[in-house]
């Protein structure tokens, strides 16, 4: 079983403290919702959890089977979806998944990627360049990126941004699916429609 331990976590940007003394322990199947006003450190927390930002104090530990895993394992076991995640606009959704799948060490698997895009309502647009898709469809493609590796730790920052009701339902299903598979899901949001996700 996967476990996430956040211990006295701090993150500062110069003299400004974004995170101070954050503690949490989560296990497989848990879903945590992080709320707070703009600028309170929600996105910073998720970026520290996925390793994009280093903590300036405290630590983050990811364990599986009671054994702490190294940073390389953590990178492969973690997926992040956030407003600043950018896919290659000249590539199609399918090409983006193929490219990032190979970078992640998942290898090429067109059937896997097509099935994921189909599930997220992008089957008919799988080969269209990302730059030609609506903002909501781009958000669905980002969700496909986050789910592609069946992550043990799924980090979602404002996942319903630009999505219609059908897209929000897909996010809820993705959260439920990841937790049911024994993963940990952390959601940062101020959207009341997303509060039930965690």
N, C-alpha and C positions, 0 to 999 in steps of 0.2 A: 504494500500500500504506500502511496505517495504521501509525504507530509511536507508542509511549508512552515518554517519557524522564522518569524521576524522578531529580532531581539534588539531593543533599545535603538531602533533605526533613526538615523539623522541624515539630513541632506541640507547643505547650505550652498548658496550661490554668493560668494563673497561674504558680506556682512549680513545678508538676508537668509534667515532660516526658513526653509520650506517644510521640513519635517523635523520633529523633535520628539524623541522618546516613544516611537511607535513600536508596539508589541502585539503579536498575534500568533496563534498556532492553529493551523488548519490541516485537515486530513482529507484523503480521497473522498469525493462525494460532496464536500463542502462548497458552498457558494457564498462569497462575501461581497456585500454591496458597500462601496465607499462613497459617502456623500459629503458635501460641504460647498461653501460659496466658491465662486470663481477665484482662482489664485490661492486656494487653501492647500494645495499640494497633492491633489488626487492624481493628476497625470504624472507628476514627479514620482509618486509612490510606485505606480505601475512601471515606469521606466527603470527605477531602481530594481524592482522585482525581476524584470526581464534582463537586466544586466547592461542596458544602454547607458545608464548613469551609475557611477560608483557611489556608495554611501560615504558620507564624511564622518560617520560614527555608527556604531552598532554593526549588525550583520544580518544577512539573509541566508538561511540554510534550506536546501531542498534535499529530502531524504526519500529513498525508496527501499522498502524491506528493512527499515530501521537503520539503513546505512547512508551516511552523507555522501552525496554525489558531487563530482567536481564541476567546475565552471563549464567545461565542454559538454558534459552530459546535460547540464542545466539549459544551455543554449538550445540543444536539440529537443529537449523535453518541453520547452516553453514556446508559446505563440502569443503574439501581440497584435491587437487591432486598435488603431487610434487615429485621430484626425491627421496626424503628420505622417502616417504610413502612405507611401506613394508607390503605385505600380507603374511599370513602363507603359506610357500612353500609346506608343507606336506598336506595341505588342498586343495581341488579343488576350482575352482572359485565359484561354487555354495555353498560349505561349508563355504568359507570366507564370502560370502554375508549373509548366514544364521546366522553365528556367529556375525558379526558386526551389522546386522539388529536387532538382539535381544539386543545387547549392547546399540544400539541407541534408544531402546524402540519402534521399528517398529513392533516387533513381527515376528513370522515365517510366510513367505508367499512364498512358493516355486514357485508358478505360476508367481508372480511378478518378482522374481529373475531370473527365466528361461527366461521370456520374455525380460528382460533387457539384459541378456547375448546374447540372440538370436539377438536382435537389434544391438548389438555391434560386431557381427560376431564371437561370442564364443559359439554359441549354440551347435555345434558338440563337443566342448572341455570342456563343462561345468563341467564335472565330472572328468577331468584329474587334477592331482596335479599341482598347480601353478609352482612348480619347474621344471616341464617337458615342460612348454610353452616357446616359443621364447620371446625375450625381447619385441617385438612389441605386442604380445598377452598378455603379463603381463601388458603392459601399457593400453591395452583395459580393462583388469580386474580391474585395478586401476580406470579407468574412470567409470566403473560400480559401484564401491564402492562410488565414489563421487556423482553419480547421484541417487543412491538408495533411498535416503531420500527426493527426490524432494526439494533440498535446496532452501532457500530464498536468501542465499548468497553463490555463487559458486566461489571458489578460485582455479585458475589453474596456476601452475608454470611449464613453459615449457611443455605444454600438448601434443605437437606433438613429443616429444622425442621418438626415435626408431620406429615411425609409418611410414607406407607406405602411398601412396596417399589415399587409401581407408580409412585407419585409421584416417588420417588428416581430411577427409571429415566427418567422424563420430564425431570428436571433434567439427568441425564447426556447425554441426547439433545440438549437445548437447548445445553449447553456444546459438544458435538461439532459441532452445526450452526453455532453462531456462529463457532467457530474455522475450520471448513471454508469458511465464507463470507468468510474473510479478516479477521475481527474479532479483538480481543484480549479474553481473559476472565481476570478476577482473582477468585479465590474465597478467602474467609476462612472457615476452619472448624477445629474441633477434633475433628470426627467422623471416626474412622478409615474409615468407609464412604464418605466423600467425598474421601479423600486421593488416589485415582486420577484425580480430575477435573482436577487441575493437574499 
